[in-house]
Amino acid sequence: MITKHSHDFERVALVLQGGGSLGAYHIGAYKALTEAGYVPDIICGISIGAITSAILAGNEPEDCLAKIEEFWDLVCWPTGMPESDYKVSDEIRIMQNKYANLMGVLYGQPHFFKPWFLPPQFQPKGTPAATSYYDTSMLKETLLKLCNFDRINQNKTRLITGATKVKTGELVFFDSGEMSLTVDHIIASGALPPGFPGVRIDGDLYWDGGAVSNTPVEAIFKVKPHVKTLVFMIDLFNPESKEPETLQEVEWVSKNLLYASRTSHHLTQVSEKHNMKHALNHLLKHIPPELLADPIVQEIRNIASENEFHFVHIIYHAPKTEINSADCEFSKRSIKERSQYGYEDMEHAFSQAHWLEAQRPNIGSQVLSNLRKEPRF
C-alpha cells in the first residue's frame, strides 16, 4: 500500500491519454493515485482515456476501480489458458501477443467493436459502415451499463472529453461543467478513423480527439473557477527509445514519436505560457499607481494570471515484449501487466518526494515529467 499524502492544492485533475489497449495502464495508475489520497475532482481524457474518464466520473469513488476492471474484463477475449503467472520466453510471448492482435483484427473485441458484415467498399455511400471497418454500437451498451450519466451530469466529478470536428479540424471539448454529456460524446472521442465510424453530435461529425491532440491538457487551464491545481498526466506513448533494429521496432518507435512528441512539446509550451502569465501578474503588483490606467498596462492585466498549475507527468515504459501494434492487442495477460506497470510507475512517482515540497514563489506552472527514467526490460 502507498502512504497517504496531504497537500494544499485546491483541485486535483487527472488527464488520460489515448492509446487503445495500452489504456489498461490507467487502471493501476488510478489505483495508486487514490491510495495516496488524491481523488480527482476533474478527469479529462481522449479516446480510450475518455472511456476510462467516463467510467471513473460515472461512479462513486469506492466503486470506480471495480468498474474499470470490469470494462477491461468485458472487452477481452477469453484466453483459454490459466490466469497464473506462468513463464514463457520473450519470443513465445511476442507470438502470443501477435495472435491476440490478429484475433482483434479479424473478430473485433467483445462488448467493444466488431467487423461490419460486409467491408466498407461494399456498403452504401455515406453510411457509418462505408466509412469504417468496425461497428462500435456494442460500446454504447457497455458504457451505459458501466457509467451513471446522471452522476456525470450532476458534475460530482467533472468530466471533460475531446473530439475532432471533421469539417474544421478543430479539437472540441465536451465539459460536464458546461453542458449535459451523453454516451455519444464519449464514443466520439474514440472514433479513430478508418477503424471506427465518426459520431454525429448536434449535426456535426466527430472523430477521435487524438487526430489533433492525444493529451488534452489545455482543457484543464480553461476550467473555472481558477484555483491552485495539481494535474496528473498519464501518457501511454513514450518519446524516448533505443535505436530500432527491425522493421517492427521502427513501426513501434515511430508510433510513439507520433503521439508522444506532440504531448511533451505541447506541455512545455502551455507551461511556459502560463509561467509568463504568472510573471506578468507579479510585475503588475509593482506598477506605480499612476500607470495603472495606461492602455498597455490594462492589456497586460487581461493577460496576467495568478493561478498555479503543477503537473506530474507519468509515462508508460513498454516492455520489450510489446509488439508494434500493442495499442490493438487486448490479451488478458497484457492488460493485467499494463495495469501493474501503471501502479508501479505511479508508486515510483510518489516515492520522489521532491515534487511534493513547497514550490518557488511566482512560479505558475511546474512540470515534473517521466519520473521513471530506467527502461522496463
N, C-alpha and C positions, 0 to 999 in steps of 0.2 A: 504493500500500500504506500501511496505517496503522502508525504506530510502536508497537512493543510496550511495554506498561507493566508496572511492578512495583507490588505493593500488599501491604498487611499484613492483608487480610481472610482469615479462615479458611474462608469459604464464599462462593461466587458463585451467585446464584439468578437465573433468567430467568423472568419472568411474561409470558404471552402472552394478549392479549385476544381475544375472539371478534369476528367481523365478516365471515364469508363469504369472498368472493373478495378482499376487502381484505387478507386474511391473507398474500397474496404479499409484502406489506411485511416480514413476518417473515424472509423469505429473506435480503434484503440486510442487515437489522439483525443477524442472526445471523452472517453472513459478516464484517461489520465487527467485531463483538464478539470473535470468535475470532482474527481477525487481530491485534487489540490484546492478545491473551494472556489473555482472560477466558473460559475454557472452563467452562460452567456445571456445578456439582455437582448442582443441583436445577433441574428445569424444570417449571413449573406452567402449565396452560392451560385455557381454557374454549372450547368449540365448535371453530371452526377452529384456535384456539390449542391445543386438546387434541390435534388431529390432528398439528399441527406438533410439539408436545411429544413425542408418542409416536414419531414418526419420528426425532427427534433423540435421544431416550433409547434408542431401539431399534437404534441403530447406533454403531459405533466413531466417535470424533470425526473421524477423517480421511475417513470416508465420509458424514457427515451432510449436507453441502451438496449432494452429488450426489444423494442420496436425496430430499431435499426438493424439489430442482429436478425430479426425475423425477416426483414426485407431481403437481406443477402441470402438467407436460407431458402427463401421462396424462389429467387431468380437463378439459382444454381442447379444444374442437372445433378441427380444422384450419381455418385461415383461408382457404386457397386463394389467399392473396396472399403475395408475397415478404416475408421477415422483415427486410428492410432498413429503415433509419430514414427512410423517405420522409416528406415533409412534406405535411400537409393542413391545411386551415383548421379552426378550432375547431368551426365548425358541422358540417362533414363528420365530424369526429372524434366529436362527440356523437351523430350519426346512426349511425355505426359501432358505438358503444357500446350504443346502444338496440337495434340489430339483434342484437348478441351477447347482450344480456339476453333479448330475445324468443326467441332460439334455446334458451336455457336453460329458459325458462318452458314452451315447447312440447315440447321433447325431453329436457330434463334435461341432465346433463353426463356424458360418458363416464367409466366406471370410478368414478362417484360416486353419481349418483341418476338415476332415470328415472320418468316418469309411470306410475301404475298403468294397466292395460289399460282398466278402467272407472273413472269418477270415484267418489269416496268415497260419494256419495249412493246408489250402486247396489251397494255392497259389503255383505257380511254384517256385521251389527252386532257390535261388539267386536273385529273383526279389525284388524290394522295398516292395511289398505287402506281401512277405513271411517273411520279417524281421521286420515288424511293424504292429501296429493296425490301424494307421490313415494315410490318404493321405494328404500331405501338399501342393499339387500343387496349391491350391487356394491362399496360402500365397504369392506365387511368383507374381501372378496377383495383389494382394493387394499392395505389396511393390513397384512394378513397377508403380502403379498408384500414390502412395504417395511419392516416393523418386525420385529425379532427380540424376541419377547416373553420368551424365555428370558433375554436380556440385561437386559430391563427388570426382570424379577422377581429377577434376581441383584443388582439395585439398584446396578449400576455407575454409572448416572446416575439419581438419584432422580426419579421421575415422579409428579406429582400432577395429577389432573383433578377437575373438579367437575360435578355434575349435580343437577337439581332433583327431589326425590322428590315425585311428583304428589299423593299423599294428604295430605301435611303441608305442602307448600310450602317445605320445608327444603332448603337447599343442602348437599349431602353431598359430602365429599371422598373420593376414592379414591387412596390413597397407597401406592406400591410399597414404601415403607419399613415399612409396617404390614400389608400384605395382598398377595395374588397378583392381578395385574391381567390382564384378558383384553381382547380387541378390543371386546367389548360395553361395557366401561367407557368406552372412547374414543368409540364411536358414541353412547352415551347422552349424553355431554357436549355433542354437537352435534345432538341430536334436537329441532330447533326446530319447535314446532307452529305452524300446522297443516300446514306443508310436509312435515316428516319425522315418521314414526311414533315413538312412545315406545319405549323399550327396557326389557325386564324383567331385573332383576338380583336374584337371591335372592327372587323372587316379587313384588318391588315394581316399579312402573312409574316410569321416569325420563324427564324432558325435558331440554332444553338448560339448562346451568347459567346461561346469560345471562338466563334468566327471573327470577333472583334477583340475581346479581352477574356482570357481564360481565368483571370483572378480579378473580381470586380471590386477592388479595394477603394476606388474613388467613390463608391456609393456610401461608404462609411463617413466620408468627410461632409456629405450633404445632410446627414441626419440631424434633425433639430429636436430639442434644444441642444446647443453645443456645450458639451461638458468634457471633463478630463477622461479620456478613453484609452483603454488598453485593448489592442487588437491582436488576436492570434490568427495568423495566416497559415493555413495548412495546404501546402502545394504538393502536387503529385508528380511533377516533372522536374528533373534536376539538370541545370545548365552545365554542371561540372561532370566530366567523364574522362576515362582514359582514351587514348587514340584507338579507333576501331581497327580490327584486323580482318573482319569478314564482312560480307555484304549485309548480313542480318544485323551486325553490330553498327554498321553505317546507318541503316534504317532506324535503329533504336536511338542512336545518338542524335540523328537529325530531327527525329520527332521530339526528343527532349528539348533540343535547342529551339525548335519552332514554338513550343508552348511556354518554355521556362524563361527564355531570354527576354521576351517582352514583359513578363511579370517582374523580373528583377529590375529591368530598366525603368518600367513604369513606377514601381515602388520608390525607386531612388528619386525620380522626377517629382512625384507628388510630395515626398518627404521634404525635399529641398524647397519646393514651392511653399509648403506650409511653414517651414522654418523662416523663410523670408517674410511671410505674413506676420509671424510671431515677433520677428526682429523689428519690423515696422511699428508694431504696436508698442514695443519697448521704447523706441525712439520718440513716438508721439507723446509719451509721458514727460519728455524733457523739452518739448517745443515751447518757446515763450508764448504766453497768453495772447500777445498782440498778433501772432502769426496764425492762430487757430482758424481765423476766418478766411485765410488765403485759399483760393480755389484748388490749388495743387495739394495743399495740406488736407483739404476736405476729401479730395480724391484718394489720397493715401489712407485716410481714415476709413474709407469704404472698403479698401483692400485689406487693411490690417486685421489681425485676429489674435486673440489671447487664449485660444483653445489649445489643448495639449492632446496629441495622439502618439502613443508609443506602440511599436509593432514588435511582436515576437514571431519570427518567420521560420516555420518548420518545413523541411523539405524531405520528401521520400527518397531515400537512397536504395535503389533497387538492387537485389542480389544478382549474382551472375547467371542464375537460372531463369531470370525473366526473359521472355522471348521478345522479338521486335514488335509483336502485336499484343503485348501484355495488357494493354488497355481494353482488349477484347477477349481476354482469357479469364473465364469465370470458374475455374476448378475450385472445389470447396477447400482444398488444401492451400491453394494460393490465397484465397480470401482470408482464411484463418491466419496465415503468416503475415499478410499485409496489415491486418488488424493488430497483430502482436508488435510489428515494427512501429506502427503508429503510437502504440502505448510506450514502447521503449524510447522512441525519439522525444516524445513529449516529457517523459520522466527525466531524460537526459537534460532537456532544456531547463526543467525546474531545479536540477542539480547545479546549474550555472547561476549561482545566487547574485552575481553582479548586476544582472538586468533588473533585479527587484530593488536595488539600492536607490536612494534618492537621486534624482536627476539634477543636472546643472540648471541654474535659473535661466530663463529666457530662451530655452530650447523648446520649440513647439512640437517637434516630432523626432523620435529616435527609432532607428531600425536595427534590430538585432537579428541577423539573418544566418541561416544554416548553422545552427548551434552544434550540430553533429558534423564534424569535419572528416572523420575517417570513413572510407567506403565500407559497405556491408558485403563482405565476400566470405 
